[in-house]
Each structure stands twice: as structure tokens, then as C-alpha cells.
């Protein structure tokens, strides 16, 4: 009796931040639709695996240690050896950074596709059999990721919505955490310049309470972000400030149970959109056209202009761009988002 032919295997790699992994899901879904008889594997930083572990249309998710210099560790080498044994027909590196290019070469797929910026190092380009020039920076990042699949002639995603899934077993604990708050506001970001001013959050709470909207505030778990939450709580004891929901699996469950999610340009903004929760996204130094969630459930507001450096974490302008977003505009966008069906 003849053995069935082995399915060809495709490895997609995304070695960037957690939000970038979620932004890539429309492209992953397009690959699945275009290549239904292939095995589709995804390699992401280890801390990002809870975001995609429950997607039924991925055949396998691999986690890889992302710390600087970690490629030479025993754990990382073991993952690379395991990946080499898979004998991938094709690999696609969505990030196009040094780590992704090196892992691409080490995994050794027969065909290696990757993004290479015009100014990229020639050694990075040499890691790919099919280098793809960086796509228009004014386009949405999901489309920029799709452009990397050009050597495979993959049709563009039919649906640009992001998609992840939460652990439903954590929903009772998430409901207890929210304690009736329907609108969850994530007030911190990895860079302070992406955060809306505390005084604006306080005014937004006052206006929302007058409209009968039950809201709560939370943020990230870094020392600086915890201090920002403490500062917000100290400014007005009436503000419902909640501790950071940890670990990531619990954060996803909490966001899933909210009726709407309000935040700056940060990973949890993408998590909420991927979970199907209506969002209101606040943008200042980054571009909403490139990063805001797509779809009718989502609203975004772009702040004014300011001369802050795109490379600095803190804005030194007298009137930062984020401060130009008015609380009443955020409230109006939030009410519009709440009117959208889940």
C-alpha cells in the first residue's frame, strides 16, 4: 500500500514585538487560504505564543528565546535543530531584522523569503533566496506583511481583521477582575510619548461617569508603568485603577470580557482588536494609518503635530501631540464603538 505524500511545510517567522505578531494574523490567514494543503507553522518570540496558540488554522506554533545574544544559547540551538528536522519547503521572515535573517539561514528551508530594506546589510540579504524590497511605509502594516509573500503570488487578505483567541477557562476570573466595568482603558505604553496625559484620562472618566459608562483603568507591568498607574490613582482617589492583569493569558481573558477598549498605540490595542473587542486607539508620534486596527468596530484619533524625535522614548515638546486629543472626542468615539455589534 502506498504511503500518502507528505504535505509541504511553510514556516512563517515574526521576531518583533507582541503587537506585531497580532498584526501579522491577516497574512497568516491569507497563506492558509491560498495553501490549504500545506502545513503552516509559525515561529515567534516565546512570550508571544499565548497570542496564537489557540488559532485552529495554524498547524504548529514554535517559541524562540528573543533575548539579545540568545541565538547561541543551548535552548535556542535545540529549537533550530528541531526546525531543521522539519525540512521546510519555504520560510517567510516577516520582520527582516538581523535575528530573523540569521534564523532563516540556520533553519535552511529550500526557499527563503524575507524583507530587506534598501539600506539593509548585504549579509542579511544573503540569508534569503528571495529577498523582497521593503514595501511602502505609508501602507498599513498588515499590507506591508502581505507584500513579503509576493514571490509566492499569495492573493491579498480577504479580511483585514486581526485574530487571536483567549482561554475561556479564565473568563470567570476576568469578570471578577473587571467587577462590572464595561470599558477598559489601558493608560500606559512601552514609551511615555505614546501615553495620553493623566489629566485627560481623569477628565474622560468624569465625562463617562456622567453618561453612566462604567470604566476602569489599568496598564503594563513594568516599574515605570506601575508608577504611572499609581500617579493616576493618587491624582483622584475616585478613579477605578486596577492592577496590571498578569500573565498574558489573563490579560487576554480580561480584554475579551470588556465591551470596549481604549488605549494608546501599544500591544494591548492590537490584542483587543484581535479578540473582536471594539477599540478606540489614541495616536500621537506614530501613524494611525499604518497601525490602527481595521474594521467597523474600531475608531482611532490622531494627535497634533509636535517636534519630538521619532527615536526618543519621551516627548520634550511643550505641548505633546498626544495632548491634542480631547477627552470629549475620545468619549464620542467610545460611544460609537460601543454601538457596534461584537
PLY file of the C-alpha trace (Angstrom):
ply
format ascii 1.0
element vertex 342
property float x
property float y
property float z
element edge 341
property int vertex1
property int vertex2
end_header
0.00 0.00 0.00
1.40 3.39 -1.00
2.23 5.84 1.78
0.39 9.20 1.50
2.52 12.01 0.18
3.87 14.29 2.88
2.35 17.76 2.94
4.86 20.51 2.09
5.68 22.72 5.07
5.79 26.51 5.30
7.42 28.32 8.23
6.47 31.95 8.91
8.68 33.89 11.34
7.84 37.12 13.16
10.60 38.23 15.53
9.31 41.58 16.73
7.02 42.82 19.48
3.81 41.18 20.69
1.62 43.61 18.77
3.48 42.83 15.53
2.60 39.15 15.94
-1.11 40.02 16.12
-0.85 42.41 13.16
0.52 39.51 11.08
-2.56 37.31 11.56
-4.45 38.52 8.44
-1.44 37.49 6.35
-1.21 34.12 8.07
-4.89 33.56 7.33
-4.32 34.51 3.66
-1.49 31.96 3.47
-3.73 29.28 4.94
-6.49 30.03 2.41
-4.09 30.10 -0.55
-2.18 26.97 0.52
-4.81 24.71 2.14
-2.80 21.52 1.63
0.40 22.83 3.21
1.41 22.58 6.86
1.55 26.14 8.21
3.99 26.69 11.10
4.67 29.96 12.94
7.84 30.91 14.85
7.51 33.81 17.30
9.23 35.01 20.47
8.45 32.64 23.34
6.48 35.27 25.25
4.14 35.72 22.24
2.99 32.10 21.96
-0.18 32.59 24.09
-1.41 35.07 21.47
-1.60 32.49 18.68
-1.61 29.12 20.43
-5.39 28.73 20.08
-5.72 29.59 16.38
-7.12 26.39 14.83
-5.80 27.09 11.33
-2.13 27.05 12.42
-0.66 23.55 12.38
2.11 24.37 14.86
3.41 27.34 16.87
7.08 27.48 17.86
8.50 29.75 20.57
12.04 31.13 20.40
14.03 32.95 23.07
14.33 36.60 22.00
16.95 37.99 24.40
19.90 39.78 22.82
22.64 37.29 22.05
20.29 34.40 22.79
20.67 32.62 19.45
23.79 30.88 20.71
22.14 29.50 23.85
21.53 25.79 24.27
17.75 26.28 24.28
17.82 28.28 21.04
20.11 25.83 19.29
17.80 22.97 20.26
14.85 24.81 18.66
16.88 25.46 15.49
17.87 21.79 15.26
14.22 20.79 15.65
13.20 23.25 12.95
15.85 21.91 10.58
14.39 18.42 11.01
11.05 19.70 9.71
12.64 20.20 6.25
10.57 23.23 5.31
9.94 23.83 1.62
9.55 27.57 2.23
10.21 30.01 5.05
8.99 33.62 5.21
10.64 36.13 7.55
8.16 38.95 8.18
10.43 41.05 10.40
13.53 41.27 8.22
15.77 42.08 11.19
19.17 40.56 11.94
17.80 37.84 14.21
15.14 36.78 11.71
17.62 36.68 8.83
20.12 34.57 10.78
17.48 32.09 11.99
16.15 31.88 8.43
19.55 30.81 7.19
20.11 28.35 10.05
16.71 26.66 9.61
17.65 26.05 5.98
14.36 25.93 4.08
14.89 25.29 0.39
13.27 28.63 -0.44
13.80 31.52 1.98
11.74 34.72 1.58
12.41 37.85 3.61
12.03 41.61 3.73
15.20 43.59 3.04
15.26 47.37 3.42
17.10 49.27 0.70
19.76 50.19 3.24
19.86 46.69 4.77
23.18 44.96 5.32
24.30 42.81 2.37
24.83 39.83 4.70
21.18 40.00 5.72
20.15 39.88 2.05
22.38 36.84 1.52
20.32 34.85 4.04
17.35 34.78 1.64
16.90 33.06 -1.69
14.06 35.53 -2.45
14.79 38.95 -0.92
11.79 41.30 -1.12
12.28 45.05 -1.07
10.60 46.89 1.80
7.05 47.97 0.95
5.59 51.49 1.07
5.89 52.82 4.64
2.60 54.70 4.32
0.58 51.47 3.97
-0.98 49.58 6.84
1.44 47.16 8.48
-0.74 44.16 7.66
-0.48 45.03 3.97
3.26 45.53 4.34
3.50 42.00 5.74
1.40 40.62 2.89
3.75 42.26 0.36
6.56 39.99 1.61
4.66 36.97 0.25
4.96 38.33 -3.32
7.32 35.52 -4.50
4.50 33.03 -3.75
1.83 35.15 -5.52
-0.46 34.98 -2.48
-3.70 36.98 -3.02
-4.20 39.85 -0.56
-6.16 39.01 2.61
-9.91 38.97 2.00
-10.43 40.05 5.60
-8.01 42.51 7.21
-9.24 41.92 10.75
-6.69 40.61 13.22
-7.47 37.36 15.00
-6.32 35.79 18.27
-8.13 33.79 20.96
-8.30 33.81 24.75
-8.61 30.95 27.25
-12.32 30.77 28.09
-11.50 28.97 31.33
-10.14 32.28 32.66
-13.33 34.24 31.91
-14.85 33.93 35.43
-11.67 35.36 36.99
-11.61 38.08 34.32
-15.21 39.05 35.11
-14.34 39.29 38.80
-11.35 41.47 37.95
-13.44 43.91 35.87
-16.18 43.99 38.53
-18.79 45.36 36.15
-16.58 47.78 34.23
-17.63 47.62 30.59
-14.95 49.93 29.18
-11.33 49.06 29.94
-8.73 51.79 29.48
-5.06 50.82 29.13
-3.29 54.02 30.10
0.40 53.10 29.67
2.71 52.16 26.80
6.28 50.99 26.38
7.26 54.58 25.51
5.95 57.50 27.58
5.49 59.64 24.46
2.69 57.28 23.36
0.66 57.85 26.55
-2.30 60.17 26.86
-1.84 62.71 29.71
-3.17 61.66 33.12
-5.31 64.80 33.36
-7.08 63.79 30.14
-7.81 60.30 31.49
-9.28 61.87 34.65
-11.49 64.20 32.60
-12.56 61.32 30.37
-13.59 59.37 33.48
-15.61 62.31 34.79
-17.47 62.68 31.48
-18.03 58.94 31.09
-19.38 58.63 34.63
-21.86 61.42 33.87
-23.08 59.35 30.91
-23.38 56.21 33.04
-20.48 54.37 31.38
-18.72 52.08 33.88
-15.00 52.26 33.09
-11.77 51.07 34.69
-8.09 51.86 34.18
-5.10 49.56 34.02
-1.67 49.38 32.38
1.53 47.46 31.87
3.62 45.71 34.50
6.99 47.47 34.12
8.19 49.57 37.05
7.63 52.80 35.12
4.13 51.80 34.02
3.15 50.78 37.55
4.34 54.17 38.74
2.17 55.84 36.08
-0.85 53.91 37.38
-0.02 54.95 40.94
0.25 58.59 39.86
-3.12 58.40 38.15
-4.74 56.85 41.24
-3.19 59.47 43.51
-4.47 62.31 41.32
-8.08 61.32 42.02
-8.98 58.56 44.51
-12.34 58.12 42.75
-10.66 56.70 39.66
-11.08 52.90 39.40
-7.42 51.95 38.83
-6.83 48.19 38.63
-3.50 46.36 38.97
-1.91 45.12 35.74
-3.61 41.85 34.72
-0.85 39.25 34.59
0.21 36.93 33.00
-0.51 37.48 29.30
-3.14 34.71 29.22
-5.11 36.51 31.93
-4.74 39.88 30.20
-6.27 38.38 27.05
-9.18 36.96 29.05
-9.78 40.34 30.74
-9.77 42.22 27.45
-12.14 39.64 25.94
-14.73 40.38 28.62
-14.71 44.16 28.10
-17.37 45.82 25.95
-14.84 48.33 24.59
-11.12 49.01 24.95
-9.39 52.41 24.94
-5.63 52.81 24.72
-2.68 54.44 23.03
-0.60 52.72 20.37
0.52 49.67 22.36
0.37 45.90 22.15
-2.92 45.57 24.11
-4.62 47.73 21.46
-3.87 45.00 18.92
-4.84 42.27 21.39
-8.30 43.82 21.82
-8.82 44.13 18.07
-7.70 40.52 17.56
-10.17 39.38 20.20
-13.05 41.17 18.46
-13.46 43.88 21.12
-14.37 47.37 19.80
-11.41 49.72 20.26
-10.66 53.42 20.48
-6.98 53.99 19.70
-5.08 57.18 20.52
-2.14 58.03 18.26
0.44 60.78 18.51
4.04 60.12 17.43
3.04 57.01 15.44
0.76 56.78 12.41
-2.82 55.58 12.78
-2.95 54.88 9.04
-0.16 52.36 9.48
-1.04 50.79 12.84
-4.70 51.36 13.81
-6.97 48.28 13.89
-9.04 47.89 10.74
-12.77 47.18 10.59
-16.07 48.86 11.51
-15.72 48.05 15.23
-12.70 50.29 15.64
-12.15 54.04 15.99
-8.90 55.98 16.13
-7.85 59.55 16.89
-4.59 61.14 15.76
-2.96 63.85 17.87
-1.50 67.10 16.61
1.98 67.82 15.36
4.97 68.26 17.64
8.73 68.24 17.07
9.56 65.22 19.25
12.14 62.81 17.90
10.88 59.58 16.41
13.76 57.78 18.13
13.26 59.20 21.64
11.07 57.42 24.18
9.96 60.68 25.84
8.47 63.74 24.13
10.04 67.02 25.34
7.65 69.30 23.47
5.80 71.94 25.49
2.51 70.65 24.04
2.99 66.94 23.11
1.00 65.61 20.18
-0.94 63.20 22.42
-2.22 66.11 24.48
-4.06 67.49 21.43
-6.59 64.63 21.62
-9.57 65.98 23.56
-11.41 63.88 26.18
-14.81 64.66 24.66
-13.62 63.32 21.28
-12.50 60.09 22.95
-15.84 59.76 24.70
-17.73 60.25 21.43
-15.56 57.62 19.72
-16.07 55.26 22.65
-19.85 55.57 22.42
-19.67 54.87 18.68
-17.55 51.79 19.33
-19.97 50.53 21.97
-22.79 50.77 19.45
-21.03 48.24 17.18
-22.02 44.56 17.45
-19.43 42.15 18.86
0 1
1 2
2 3
3 4
4 5
5 6
6 7
7 8
8 9
9 10
10 11
11 12
12 13
13 14
14 15
15 16
16 17
17 18
18 19
19 20
20 21
21 22
22 23
23 24
24 25
25 26
26 27
27 28
28 29
29 30
30 31
31 32
32 33
33 34
34 35
35 36
36 37
37 38
38 39
39 40
40 41
41 42
42 43
43 44
44 45
45 46
46 47
47 48
48 49
49 50
50 51
51 52
52 53
53 54
54 55
55 56
56 57
57 58
58 59
59 60
60 61
61 62
62 63
63 64
64 65
65 66
66 67
67 68
68 69
69 70
70 71
71 72
72 73
73 74
74 75
75 76
76 77
77 78
78 79
79 80
80 81
81 82
82 83
83 84
84 85
85 86
86 87
87 88
88 89
89 90
90 91
91 92
92 93
93 94
94 95
95 96
96 97
97 98
98 99
99 100
100 101
101 102
102 103
103 104
104 105
105 106
106 107
107 108
108 109
109 110
110 111
111 112
112 113
113 114
114 115
115 116
116 117
117 118
118 119
119 120
120 121
121 122
122 123
123 124
124 125
125 126
126 127
127 128
128 129
129 130
130 131
131 132
132 133
133 134
134 135
135 136
136 137
137 138
138 139
139 140
140 141
141 142
142 143
143 144
144 145
145 146
146 147
147 148
148 149
149 150
150 151
151 152
152 153
153 154
154 155
155 156
156 157
157 158
158 159
159 160
160 161
161 162
162 163
163 164
164 165
165 166
166 167
167 168
168 169
169 170
170 171
171 172
172 173
173 174
174 175
175 176
176 177
177 178
178 179
179 180
180 181
181 182
182 183
183 184
184 185
185 186
186 187
187 188
188 189
189 190
190 191
191 192
192 193
193 194
194 195
195 196
196 197
197 198
198 199
199 200
200 201
201 202
202 203
203 204
204 205
205 206
206 207
207 208
208 209
209 210
210 211
211 212
212 213
213 214
214 215
215 216
216 217
217 218
218 219
219 220
220 221
221 222
222 223
223 224
224 225
225 226
226 227
227 228
228 229
229 230
230 231
231 232
232 233
233 234
234 235
235 236
236 237
237 238
238 239
239 240
240 241
241 242
242 243
243 244
244 245
245 246
246 247
247 248
248 249
249 250
250 251
251 252
252 253
253 254
254 255
255 256
256 257
257 258
258 259
259 260
260 261
261 262
262 263
263 264
264 265
265 266
266 267
267 268
268 269
269 270
270 271
271 272
272 273
273 274
274 275
275 276
276 277
277 278
278 279
279 280
280 281
281 282
282 283
283 284
284 285
285 286
286 287
287 288
288 289
289 290
290 291
291 292
292 293
293 294
294 295
295 296
296 297
297 298
298 299
299 300
300 301
301 302
302 303
303 304
304 305
305 306
306 307
307 308
308 309
309 310
310 311
311 312
312 313
313 314
314 315
315 316
316 317
317 318
318 319
319 320
320 321
321 322
322 323
323 324
324 325
325 326
326 327
327 328
328 329
329 330
330 331
331 332
332 333
333 334
334 335
335 336
336 337
337 338
338 339
339 340
340 341
